[in-house]
Amino acid sequence: MNTPLPHLPTGLPRSPRALPRYSLALLTFAAACFVWAPARASVPTVTGTYESEGSIVETDSDYSGPVSLRALFGLNLDLAAGSIEHAAITRVEIEQRDRTFTVRTKDARGATEWSGTWERNGGYEPTPDGVKILLRHARFGDDFFMFILSPLKDGEVLLVDVQRIQAGKFGPTGKPVGKFLFLRATTGG
C-alpha cells in the first residue's frame, strides 16, 4: 500500500526516486562556491609600484622627516638613518597573488636591489582590508615584525602599519612601530 508522507498533503504523488545524499551535498557545495566567489573577488589588492620615500602617520619616534619603505622591509627602525641609507631606492614593486606575496625594490635605473617572497600560511595572509606579512631577523632574537599593508584612495596610497611582536611570559604582545604612507608611483619602474 502506498501511504502518503506525513509532511506532504494527501493526494500528492510520492517522488519516484529520492535525491541521493551526495547530490544534495554537491548542490550545497556549489551554492557555497557561488556565494563565496564574489566575496573573494572583492578582497583588495596592494599590487602595484610605489614610491620608496613616504611619510609618517604615527610613530613614537621624534623623527618627522621622510621614511624609506625599503628601510622598513630591511627592519631598519632608525627612520632617519634608514631614509639616508636607502636613498638610492626609488620604487618598490609589490605583487600580491593568491598563494604568494613578492616585494622588489628598484633603483633609479630600474635594477632590482632586493626582493623577498612570502608564501601563504608561511608569513603571508590576505585580509579583508589588505595583506599581513611577517618578517624576522636574527638581530631581534625571537621577535618578529608584522606588516599590515592596506590600499587607500582606490589604491593610490599604501598604508603600512608595522608592529613588533615579542614573546612574553603570557604569550606574544605587540608593540606599534608606526604607520606610514607611500604613494603609488606615477611613471616608470
ZAMARGU-4260 file (C-alpha; in steps of 0.2 Angstrom, whole numbers, plus 5000, padded with zeros to 4 digits):
<rodrens>
0) 5000/5000/5000 | 5006/5017/4996 | 5004/5029/5011 | 5007/5047/5010 | 5022/5055/5018
5) 5017/5065/5034 | 5024/5082/5028 | 5016/5081/5011 | 4997/5085/5009 | 4987/5070/5004
10) 4984/5067/4986 | 5002/5072/4980 | 5011/5058/4972 | 5027/5051/4981 | 5043/5055/4972
15) 5048/5040/4961 | 5066/5042/4967 | 5073/5052/4981 | 5088/5064/4978 | 5104/5054/4984
20) 5113/5062/4998 | 5129/5065/4988 | 5119/5076/4975 | 5112/5086/4990 | 5130/5089/4996
25) 5136/5093/4979 | 5122/5106/4977 | 5126/5113/4994 | 5144/5114/4989 | 5141/5123/4973
30) 5129/5135/4981 | 5143/5139/4994 | 5156/5142/4980 | 5144/5153/4971 | 5141/5164/4986
35) 5160/5164/4991 | 5167/5168/4974 | 5160/5186/4973 | 5166/5189/4991 | 5183/5183/4987
40) 5185/5194/4971 | 5181/5209/4982 | 5197/5207/4993 | 5208/5222/4990 | 5225/5220/4982
45) 5241/5230/4986 | 5249/5225/4969 | 5257/5240/4961 | 5273/5251/4961 | 5275/5263/4975
50) 5287/5277/4979 | 5300/5271/4991 | 5300/5288/5000 | 5285/5290/5011 | 5279/5300/5026
55) 5275/5296/5044 | 5257/5295/5050 | 5260/5289/5068 | 5276/5284/5077 | 5284/5285/5094
60) 5300/5292/5086 | 5304/5310/5087 | 5309/5310/5069 | 5297/5318/5057 | 5306/5318/5040
65) 5303/5306/5025 | 5304/5287/5028 | 5310/5273/5017 | 5299/5258/5013 | 5315/5249/5008
70) 5322/5253/5026 | 5306/5246/5034 | 5307/5230/5024 | 5325/5229/5030 | 5319/5231/5048
75) 5330/5247/5049 | 5320/5255/5063 | 5331/5271/5064 | 5319/5280/5052 | 5331/5294/5049
80) 5346/5283/5045 | 5336/5271/5035 | 5330/5285/5024 | 5348/5291/5021 | 5355/5273/5019
85) 5342/5268/5006 | 5340/5285/4997 | 5345/5277/4980 | 5330/5265/4980 | 5316/5275/4971
90) 5302/5262/4969 | 5295/5247/4977 | 5286/5234/4967 | 5273/5224/4976 | 5265/5208/4968
95) 5250/5200/4978 | 5244/5183/4971 | 5233/5170/4979 | 5247/5160/4986 | 5262/5172/4986
100) 5267/5189/4990 | 5283/5197/4982 | 5292/5214/4985 | 5305/5220/4974 | 5315/5236/4977
105) 5321/5246/4962 | 5334/5259/4960 | 5333/5274/4948 | 5339/5263/4933 | 5325/5250/4937
110) 5338/5237/4943 | 5332/5226/4957 | 5342/5229/4973 | 5332/5217/4985 | 5317/5206/4984
115) 5308/5195/4996 | 5294/5182/4993 | 5281/5176/5006 | 5270/5160/5005 | 5253/5159/5011
120) 5252/5151/5028 | 5271/5154/5029 | 5271/5173/5033 | 5258/5180/5021 | 5240/5182/5024
125) 5227/5191/5013 | 5215/5201/5024 | 5198/5209/5021 | 5207/5226/5021 | 5224/5221/5013
130) 5238/5210/5017 | 5248/5204/5033 | 5266/5198/5031 | 5279/5193/5044 | 5297/5197/5045
135) 5311/5191/5056 | 5329/5195/5058 | 5342/5187/5069 | 5347/5203/5077 | 5330/5204/5085
140) 5331/5187/5093 | 5314/5178/5094 | 5304/5194/5090 | 5296/5196/5073 | 5288/5210/5064
145) 5270/5211/5057 | 5267/5222/5042 | 5249/5226/5038 | 5248/5234/5021 | 5231/5242/5016
150) 5227/5251/5000 | 5219/5269/5002 | 5210/5281/4990 | 5207/5267/4977 | 5225/5260/4978
155) 5233/5277/4975 | 5241/5276/4993 | 5248/5262/5003 | 5246/5262/5022 | 5260/5252/5030
160) 5257/5248/5049 | 5272/5240/5057 | 5271/5231/5074 | 5285/5222/5083 | 5278/5206/5091
165) 5288/5200/5106 | 5287/5183/5115 | 5281/5185/5133 | 5278/5175/5148 | 5259/5175/5145
170) 5260/5174/5126 | 5265/5186/5112 | 5262/5205/5114 | 5263/5218/5100 | 5271/5235/5101
175) 5267/5248/5087 | 5282/5253/5077 | 5272/5266/5067 | 5261/5269/5052 | 5267/5276/5036
180) 5260/5281/5019 | 5268/5278/5002 | 5261/5285/4986 | 5258/5274/4970 | 5272/5278/4958
185) 5266/5289/4943 | 5278/5284/4929 | 5292/5272/4926 | 5298/5257/4935
</rodrens>
